[in-house]
Amino acid sequence: MIRQLIVVNLQLEGFEVHTAVDGQDCLDRVEDIAPDVITLDVMMPRLDGWVTAVRLRENERTRDVRVLLITARAQKNDVRRGTEVGADAYLTKPFDPTELIQVVRDLAAATRAG
């Protein structure tokens, strides 16, 4: 449900959106898609967002992709862990779609700026 909300909001703003069902699916497809930004839910089957973010950073071909972690976990430890695994931004649920769009825009602009 959240994934569909993200897709619709980003598509309405003109972003090209590809989806993955979980962290492993993301890792399997990311090099072919070469995205500017990846949104990851922390809680996913097979590979969670934490592990997926770490693996993205470990891979030379994906280490510079901007990562936005989205989660219901808003404790300081969770936010700190997001930074430790290499997330560029952290958004807690429930979130305002306008905030999501702005964060993705900012991350995409940072990617293009180098």
Secondary structure as GFF3:
##gff-version 3
##sequence-region A 1 114
A	DSSP	alpha_helix	2	12	.	.	.	ID=ss1
A	DSSP	alpha_helix	23	33	.	.	.	ID=ss2
A	DSSP	beta_strand	37	41	.	.	.	ID=ss3
A	DSSP	alpha_helix	49	58	.	.	.	ID=ss4
A	DSSP	beta_strand	66	71	.	.	.	ID=ss5
A	DSSP	alpha_helix	76	84	.	.	.	ID=ss6
A	DSSP	beta_strand	89	92	.	.	.	ID=ss7
A	DSSP	alpha_helix	97	113	.	.	.	ID=ss8
###
